[in-house]
Each structure stands twice: as structure tokens, then as C-alpha cells.
Amino acid sequence: MGRRLFALAVFAAMMWAPSPLISEAQTGSVVRDVAYGPHGAQRFDIHLPEDPRGAPTIFMVHGGAWRFGDKDARSVVLNKSTHWVAQGYVFVTTNYRLLPEAGPVEQAQDVAAALAAAQMEVAALGGDPDRFVLMGHSAGAHLVALVNVDPAFAEAVGVRPWLGAVSLDTAAYDVVKIMETAPRRIYRRVFGRDPEYWRAASPAHRVKQAPPPMLLVCSTQRNDSCPQTQSFATVLRTEGGRVLLLPVDLGHRQINSRLGKAPGYTAEVEGFLETLGVN
């Protein structure tokens, strides 16, 4: 689907499926299942602080091998929303279409459409639509990286500029390299056999200019995560991007579930947020 047609489809979907009555939302509550498209998976939740006026937003994208996962999972929501909502942040967590209905590129389009809709919804609730930080884990980190590095995703659906992105432990930055060097079965099932699609789904191959700043978290307990992360950081820096690497001695799932609870790790992420000027 062309960019113009995709943008028109998203706009029509948002008009067709209105969100919950945000005027009735209570501070310190959750606005659930806000629609940004006609598909049942095109929904996000908004976790609100007691006073959302002028609040920054963390926009969270769940993982799950591009095939499963949910915005309501405890590992996605609990510690992060508890920690940052208490500090006055809005915390948005989104779903998106999954394989086999939508591949990674289409999923990144969903993430961009959800981001555009979330900016409007948060603004209507009193939050600041210009102080969004993207965050994703695993497959969600891959999707966030795609959206962050290539303005085409945002431009297609009218996303406002965001401050930066936090990528939580993905080993899928250079999809072309993965697919050309004995890919695991999971990657063959996700990215298929078409080299052009590999490039389209590869954050490392979609970097054309300096993107918004990125924090790249990787697990030192995995063989492939930190090497892919370091190579991707080199690509970003070559294009003038500002990037911070954060290797952590936590497992892949712990990097997701313990953010907001593990004090040292959480403080490192907060330090990056401070450099973005969210406070």
C-alpha cells in the first residue's frame, strides 16, 4: 500500500472507530482500548498520572516474536507504569496486528499509526504531545527502531516529532545480515525469502539521516544481542545520530519485566530520559 493510501486508510479507520469518551476519564486511571484502526488488534491503553497536564509520555510497544504478545501483559505494563506514572508520566501501551496477518513492516506502520493517535488522545487529556519517548522490547524494540530511524513511517500518518527512543534488547537490527548468515527458524518464518523485504524490515538499512536519540539496551547473557546492538550503534553514529549503549547483566525477559523495579538499571534509563529533556 502506498504512503498516501495508508495515511488515508488510517484516518478513515480512526473516524470509523472512535475512542472511549476521554472527557470522562479520571486522573490516575486507565483509558483502555483506544482504537486507531478497524482491526481488533489496533488498540492502545493510556495510563494516566494524577495530574496529566503537560505530562510527558512513554509509548510502549510489546514484544513476542512478531507473532504474539499483548499490551496488557504484566511484564510489559506493571513495573514500568507503576514507576513512571507515579513520577507524573503518561504511559501508553499499544497492540498491533501480528503474523500471519501482518509482517514486521506492516507492524511498524501500525506502531506509527498508534503513535499518531496516541499523541492526539494524550493532548486531549492534557498531556504534552511533543514530549513522547518511544520504547519497545524484543520484537517491539525492532519495530520502534524502524519507526525511529526512518521518517517515512511517521510522515505517512502525520506523527508529530518525538524526543527519542529506548530499545530493550533486540537482536534484529540488521535483518539482511541475519538472513544471509544461517538464520534461525524464527527469522525465516518472520522475514521470509525476499531480500528486498529483508532490507525494508532492517533498521540498519533504513537509516538515511540522524534519527532522534536512542538508548540501546542489550543483554550480556545472550550471544547475539550486544554484537547486533554495537553494530547498529555504529551505523547510527555514522549518520550523525546520538546513541547510548547499555549492556546489562539481565536475561531477555528480565530486561523487560524489571525495568521500573531494578534500581540501577532503571536509573540508567532515567538518566537517558533526562538527556532528552522530558522533565
MISE-920024 format. One line per 10 residues: number of its first residue (from 0); for each residue x, y, z of N, C-alpha, C, CB. Coordinates in steps of 0.05 Angstrom, whole numbers. Glycine has a CB too. Layout:
N
NUM = X,Y,Z,X,Y,Z,X,Y,Z,X,Y,Z  ...
END
This chain:
279
0 = 17,-24,0,0,0,0,18,25,0,-19,0,25  12,44,-17,27,69,-18,24,85,7,20,85,-42  42,104,11,41,120,36,16,136,38,66,139,37  8,149,15,-17,165,15,-41,148,22,-20,179,-11  -43,125,8,-66,107,13,-66,97,42,-65,84,-6  -42,91,52,-41,81,80,-50,103,99,-12,72,87  -41,128,94,-49,150,112,-79,154,111,-35,176,104  -91,153,87,-120,156,84,-135,134,98,-128,158,55  -124,109,96,-137,86,109,-137,89,139,-123,60,101  -114,98,150,-112,102,179,-132,124,188,-84,110,187
10 = -133,146,173,-151,168,180,-180,158,180,-148,191,161  -188,143,159,-215,133,157,-221,114,180,-219,120,130  -201,97,187,-205,78,208,-210,92,235,-182,59,210  -195,114,239,-198,128,264,-226,142,266,-176,149,268  -236,151,243,-262,163,243,-284,142,246,-267,178,216  -279,118,235,-298,96,237,-300,84,265,-291,74,217  -278,84,279,-277,71,306,-269,91,327,-259,46,305  -287,106,338,-279,127,357,-269,115,383,-303,144,363  -252,130,396,-240,121,421,-260,124,444,-215,137,427  -254,114,468,-271,118,491,-275,148,496,-260,104,515
20 = -295,154,512,-301,182,518,-279,193,537,-329,186,530  -259,206,525,-237,215,541,-245,237,561,-214,224,523  -267,251,555,-276,271,573,-285,259,600,-299,287,561  -291,233,600,-300,220,624,-277,206,639,-321,200,618  -253,207,628,-230,194,641,-223,208,667,-206,193,622  -216,193,687,-208,204,712,-178,203,715,-222,188,736  -167,224,727,-138,224,731,-130,201,749,-129,250,743  -107,190,744,-98,167,759,-111,141,750,-103,171,788  -124,141,727,-138,118,717,-126,109,691,-168,125,713  -140,90,678,-131,79,652,-154,82,632,-122,49,655
30 = -147,93,609,-166,94,587,-159,70,569,-165,121,571  -177,50,567,-170,25,555,-181,23,526,-180,2,572  -166,9,510,-174,0,483,-182,24,466,-197,-19,486  -165,44,465,-169,66,446,-164,56,418,-151,91,453  -182,59,400,-179,49,373,-164,68,355,-207,43,360  -145,57,340,-131,73,320,-134,60,292,-101,76,326  -151,40,289,-157,27,264,-180,7,268,-132,13,253  -189,-5,246,-212,-22,248,-207,-50,258,-225,-25,221  -181,-59,257,-174,-86,266,-175,-87,296,-146,-94,255  -183,-110,307,-186,-112,336,-159,-109,351,-197,-139,343
40 = -137,-114,337,-111,-110,350,-101,-82,350,-90,-128,336  -115,-64,335,-106,-36,333,-118,-20,355,-114,-24,305  -108,-25,379,-118,-12,403,-94,-6,422,-138,-31,418  -97,15,438,-77,21,459,-90,30,484,-57,42,449  -76,28,506,-85,37,533,-69,61,541,-83,15,554  -82,79,556,-69,103,566,-70,103,597,-82,130,555  -47,100,610,-45,101,639,-39,129,647,-24,80,650  -56,141,663,-54,169,670,-44,174,698,-81,182,667  -27,195,701,-19,203,728,-42,219,741,7,220,727  -38,227,766,-59,242,779,-65,269,766,-52,246,808
50 = -44,281,756,-47,306,742,-33,304,715,-37,331,758  -47,298,693,-34,294,667,-27,320,652,-51,277,650  -34,343,664,-30,368,649,0,373,643,-41,392,665  6,375,618,34,379,609,52,356,613,45,402,624  41,332,618,58,309,624,72,297,599,41,287,637  96,287,603,109,272,581,97,244,580,140,270,586  102,230,558,91,204,553,112,184,545,69,205,532  112,160,557,126,137,547,107,120,531,140,121,571  114,115,507,98,100,488,110,72,484,94,115,460  98,52,496,110,25,498,99,6,478,106,14,526
60 = 117,-9,464,109,-29,444,118,-57,454,121,-22,416  100,-75,458,106,-102,468,121,-119,448,81,-116,477  135,-139,458,148,-159,441,131,-184,438,175,-166,452  144,-205,428,130,-230,424,136,-243,397,101,-226,427  161,-240,387,169,-253,362,152,-245,338,169,-283,366  140,-221,339,124,-211,317,98,-228,313,140,-210,291  94,-247,330,72,-266,326,52,-267,349,83,-293,322  61,-259,373,43,-259,396,51,-237,415,44,-287,411  39,-236,439,44,-214,458,20,-196,460,68,-198,449  20,-180,482,-4,-163,487,4,-139,504,-26,-179,501
70 = -10,-117,499,-5,-92,513,-11,-95,543,-22,-70,502  -27,-114,551,-35,-117,579,-17,-136,595,-63,-127,580  3,-148,582,20,-167,597,34,-153,620,41,-179,577  35,-168,643,47,-156,667,76,-147,662,46,-176,690  91,-163,647,119,-157,642,121,-131,625,132,-180,627  101,-124,610,101,-100,594,93,-76,610,82,-103,570  73,-80,628,60,-57,640,68,-52,669,30,-61,639  67,-72,686,66,-68,715,87,-50,726,67,-95,728  112,-58,724,133,-43,737,138,-16,724,159,-59,738  136,-15,697,141,10,683,119,30,689,142,5,653
80 = 94,22,687,72,42,692,72,50,721,45,30,684  76,31,739,77,38,768,98,59,773,82,13,785  122,55,762,145,73,767,141,100,754,170,60,757  134,100,728,134,126,715,109,142,718,140,122,685  86,129,721,61,143,726,63,158,753,37,124,725  76,145,772,79,158,798,97,183,796,92,138,818  113,184,776,131,207,771,118,228,753,157,199,760  93,224,746,78,244,730,78,239,700,90,270,735  88,216,692,87,209,663,60,197,656,110,189,656  52,201,631,32,184,619,46,160,607,16,200,596
90 = 34,136,610,45,112,600,25,99,581,53,92,623  33,98,555,15,86,535,27,59,526,12,105,510  11,39,525,20,13,515,1,3,493,20,-8,539  13,-4,470,-3,-10,447,0,-38,436,5,9,425  -22,-47,424,-22,-72,408,-19,-64,379,-48,-88,413  -15,-85,362,-12,-81,334,-19,-108,321,17,-71,325  -24,-108,295,-30,-133,281,-6,-151,282,-39,-128,252  -10,-177,284,11,-197,286,12,-215,262,8,-213,312  34,-229,260,36,-251,240,15,-272,246,65,-263,239  3,-284,226,10,-282,197,-6,-260,183,4,-308,184
100 = -22,-244,197,-38,-223,184,-22,-200,175,-60,-214,203  0,-194,189,16,-171,182,45,-177,188,7,-145,197  63,-171,170,92,-175,174,104,-151,189,106,-179,147  130,-153,194,143,-132,210,140,-104,199,172,-139,213  142,-100,173,140,-73,161,112,-63,166,146,-74,131  92,-79,161,64,-71,166,59,-66,196,45,-92,156  72,-81,213,70,-77,242,82,-50,249,84,-100,257  104,-43,237,116,-16,242,97,6,233,143,-13,228  83,2,211,63,21,203,41,24,224,51,13,176  33,1,235,13,2,257,24,18,281,6,-26,266
110 = 49,13,288,61,28,311,60,58,305,90,18,316  67,66,281,67,94,274,39,106,276,79,99,246  19,90,265,-9,99,267,-18,102,295,-27,81,251  -11,82,312,-18,84,341,-5,108,354,-10,58,355  20,114,347,34,137,358,19,163,351,63,137,349  12,165,326,-3,190,317,-29,193,333,-8,189,287  -43,171,336,-69,172,350,-64,178,380,-84,146,347  -43,166,391,-37,170,420,-30,199,425,-15,151,429  -15,211,407,-8,239,411,-33,257,413,10,249,389  -53,251,396,-77,267,396,-93,261,422,-94,260,372
120 = -95,236,429,-111,229,453,-98,240,478,-113,198,455  -72,238,481,-58,248,504,-61,279,506,-28,240,504  -59,292,483,-63,321,483,-91,329,493,-58,332,455  -111,313,484,-138,319,493,-142,314,523,-158,301,478  -125,297,534,-126,292,563,-109,312,579,-118,264,569  -95,330,566,-79,350,579,-49,345,578,-87,351,607  -41,321,567,-12,315,565,1,331,543,-8,286,561  27,329,541,43,344,521,49,326,498,69,355,534  36,330,474,41,312,452,69,315,440,21,318,430  84,335,448,111,339,438,133,328,456,116,369,434
130 = 124,314,477,144,302,495,138,272,497,144,315,523  140,258,475,137,229,474,164,216,471,118,221,450  167,194,485,190,176,482,180,149,474,207,175,509  191,138,453,184,111,444,200,91,460,189,108,414  187,68,466,201,46,480,189,20,469,197,49,511  206,0,466,197,-26,457,216,-48,467,195,-27,427  205,-72,470,221,-95,479,220,-117,458,210,-106,506  244,-128,452,246,-151,434,235,-144,406,231,-176,446  215,-159,396,204,-151,370,194,-123,371,181,-170,363  183,-114,393,174,-87,396,196,-67,394,159,-83,422
140 = 220,-74,404,244,-57,401,252,-55,372,267,-68,418  250,-77,357,256,-76,329,236,-57,314,253,-104,316  211,-58,321,191,-41,308,195,-11,316,163,-49,316  202,-6,341,208,21,350,233,32,335,212,22,380  253,14,331,277,23,317,270,30,288,298,1,317  253,15,275,245,21,248,232,48,246,226,0,237  213,53,264,198,79,264,217,102,270,175,78,283  235,97,289,253,119,298,273,127,277,267,110,323  283,108,261,304,115,242,294,124,215,322,91,239  270,116,207,261,124,180,236,142,182,254,98,164
150 = 239,167,176,216,186,178,192,179,161,226,214,170  196,161,141,174,154,124,150,142,139,183,134,103  155,127,160,134,115,176,117,137,189,145,96,197  130,157,201,116,178,215,102,197,195,135,194,232  116,204,173,105,222,154,79,211,141,125,229,132  78,185,138,54,173,125,29,177,141,59,144,121  31,181,167,7,183,184,6,208,201,5,159,202  24,227,196,22,253,210,31,252,239,-5,263,209  51,236,245,62,236,272,77,262,278,80,211,277  73,273,301,89,296,310,117,287,318,75,311,333
160 = 137,304,317,164,296,326,163,286,355,183,319,323  180,266,361,183,256,388,211,260,397,175,225,389  216,255,423,242,263,434,264,242,430,239,267,464  257,217,430,277,196,427,265,168,431,300,200,447  282,148,433,271,121,434,289,104,452,270,108,406  277,85,466,291,65,483,285,38,472,282,68,513  306,24,463,303,-3,451,313,-23,471,319,-5,424  295,-41,480,301,-60,501,306,-88,489,278,-62,520  331,-93,483,342,-120,477,329,-133,452,338,-137,500  336,-124,429,330,-139,405,356,-146,390,312,-122,386
170 = 356,-168,377,379,-176,361,373,-175,331,389,-204,368  353,-158,324,344,-157,296,347,-129,285,314,-166,294  370,-117,288,375,-91,276,384,-94,247,396,-76,292  401,-113,241,410,-117,214,397,-143,204,441,-118,213  374,-141,193,359,-165,184,373,-178,160,330,-157,177  385,-161,143,398,-172,119,421,-191,128,409,-150,102  437,-182,147,459,-199,156,449,-224,169,476,-183,177  427,-222,184,416,-246,197,408,-266,176,392,-238,214  394,-256,156,382,-275,136,403,-286,117,361,-260,120  425,-272,114,447,-282,96,466,-300,110,461,-258,85
180 = 464,-303,137,484,-319,152,470,-339,170,502,-301,168  459,-360,158,447,-382,173,426,-372,193,468,-398,187  404,-361,183,383,-351,202,370,-373,217,363,-334,187  363,-367,242,347,-386,258,319,-389,246,345,-378,287  305,-411,252,279,-416,241,260,-393,247,268,-442,253  261,-381,270,243,-359,277,245,-337,257,248,-349,305  270,-330,249,274,-308,230,265,-316,202,303,-300,230  269,-341,194,259,-349,167,229,-347,166,268,-379,162  215,-354,188,186,-352,188,176,-323,188,175,-367,212  192,-306,200,183,-278,202,190,-262,177,196,-265,227
190 = 214,-264,167,224,-246,146,223,-258,118,252,-237,153  218,-284,116,214,-296,90,239,-299,74,194,-281,75  236,-299,47,258,-305,29,265,-281,10,251,-329,12  251,-260,12,255,-237,-6,275,-218,4,228,-223,-12  299,-215,-8,319,-196,1,310,-167,3,344,-198,-16  292,-160,-15,281,-132,-14,265,-128,12,264,-126,-38  250,-148,19,235,-146,45,254,-145,68,215,-168,48  276,-161,67,296,-160,89,305,-132,93,319,-179,82  312,-118,71,322,-90,73,300,-72,84,332,-80,46  276,-76,75,254,-59,84,249,-62,114,229,-65,68
200 = 254,-87,124,249,-93,153,273,-89,170,238,-121,155  295,-79,159,321,-77,173,326,-49,182,343,-87,155  325,-43,208,331,-15,217,358,-6,207,330,-14,247  378,-23,207,405,-15,199,406,-6,170,425,-37,203  387,-15,153,387,-8,125,368,14,119,381,-32,108  353,24,139,334,46,134,344,72,146,307,39,146  368,72,157,379,97,168,390,114,145,401,91,189  378,137,140,387,155,119,396,182,130,365,159,99  391,187,155,398,213,167,399,208,197,378,235,160  408,229,212,409,226,241,381,224,252,425,250,254
210 = 374,202,266,348,199,277,346,212,305,340,169,278  323,213,317,321,221,345,339,203,362,292,219,355  350,214,384,369,198,401,357,171,410,376,214,426  376,152,413,367,125,420,384,115,443,369,106,396  371,100,462,384,84,482,380,55,474,373,90,511  402,41,470,401,13,461,409,-5,484,419,8,436  390,-19,496,395,-37,518,399,-65,507,372,-37,539  420,-79,516,424,-107,507,432,-124,530,445,-108,485  424,-150,528,430,-169,549,458,-182,544,409,-191,550  475,-180,564,501,-193,562,499,-223,565,520,-182,583
220 = 475,-233,572,471,-262,575,463,-275,549,449,-267,596  461,-260,527,455,-271,501,479,-268,482,430,-256,488  481,-286,463,504,-285,445,501,-265,423,508,-312,433  476,-259,415,472,-243,391,464,-215,396,453,-256,373  453,-209,419,441,-183,424,461,-160,424,426,-183,450  481,-161,441,500,-139,443,517,-135,417,518,-143,466  526,-156,404,540,-152,378,523,-137,358,550,-178,367  498,-145,355,480,-132,336,475,-102,345,453,-146,334  473,-99,371,468,-72,382,492,-54,376,463,-73,412  516,-64,381,540,-48,376,543,-40,347,565,-63,386
230 = 538,-59,329,539,-53,300,519,-32,292,536,-79,284  495,-35,303,474,-15,297,482,13,307,447,-24,309  493,14,330,502,39,341,523,52,323,514,36,369  540,37,311,560,47,292,546,60,268,579,25,283  526,46,258,511,57,235,498,83,242,489,37,226  485,85,265,472,109,274,492,132,277,458,105,301  515,126,289,535,147,293,547,156,266,558,137,311  550,138,247,560,146,221,541,167,208,562,121,203  516,165,213,496,185,202,492,209,221,470,171,197  509,211,242,507,233,260,488,230,282,500,257,244
240 = 477,206,287,458,202,308,471,201,335,443,176,303  455,208,355,464,206,383,453,180,395,455,231,400  471,163,404,463,137,413,479,129,438,466,116,391  465,117,457,478,107,481,473,76,482,467,121,507  494,61,489,492,33,493,490,26,523,516,18,480  473,7,529,470,-1,557,470,-31,559,445,12,570  493,-44,560,494,-73,565,487,-79,594,522,-85,558  469,-97,599,461,-104,626,462,-134,631,432,-93,632  469,-141,655,471,-169,662,443,-179,672,492,-174,684  424,-179,654,397,-190,658,389,-206,634,377,-166,663
250 = 372,-225,638,362,-241,616,343,-225,599,348,-266,627  337,-236,576,320,-222,556,293,-214,568,315,-240,532  280,-232,582,254,-225,594,257,-206,617,240,-251,603  278,-209,633,282,-191,656,287,-162,647,306,-201,672  300,-158,624,304,-131,615,277,-117,611,320,-131,588  257,-132,604,230,-121,601,216,-118,628,214,-138,582  215,-140,642,198,-142,666,209,-126,690,194,-170,675  235,-123,692,247,-110,715,252,-80,712,272,-123,722  247,-70,688,250,-41,684,229,-27,700,249,-34,654  237,-8,716,219,5,734,221,-5,763,191,2,725
260 = 234,-28,766,237,-40,793,266,-44,800,223,-67,794  283,-54,781,311,-57,787,324,-29,788,325,-75,765  334,-21,812,342,7,816,364,17,798,350,11,844  386,2,796,409,12,780,402,14,750,432,-6,783  390,-7,740,382,-9,712,361,14,705,369,-36,705  341,16,723,321,37,718,334,65,719,299,35,739  353,69,737,366,95,739,381,102,713,385,96,763  393,82,701,407,86,676,388,96,654,422,60,666  365,83,652,345,91,633,334,119,639,321,70,632  330,124,664,320,151,671,341,172,665,314,152,701
270 = 367,165,668,388,184,660,386,192,631,415,172,666  380,172,614,377,178,585,353,195,581,374,152,569  330,190,594,306,206,591,312,235,599,284,195,608  328,239,619,335,266,627,350,281,606,351,266,653  367,267,591,382,280,569,363,289,547,403,261,558  340,277,545,320,284,525,304,309,532,302,261,519  305,317,558,290,340,567,261,334,572,292,361,547  255,309,582,227,303,587,217,316,612,224,272,589  234,324,630,225,335,655,226,366,654,243,326,679
END
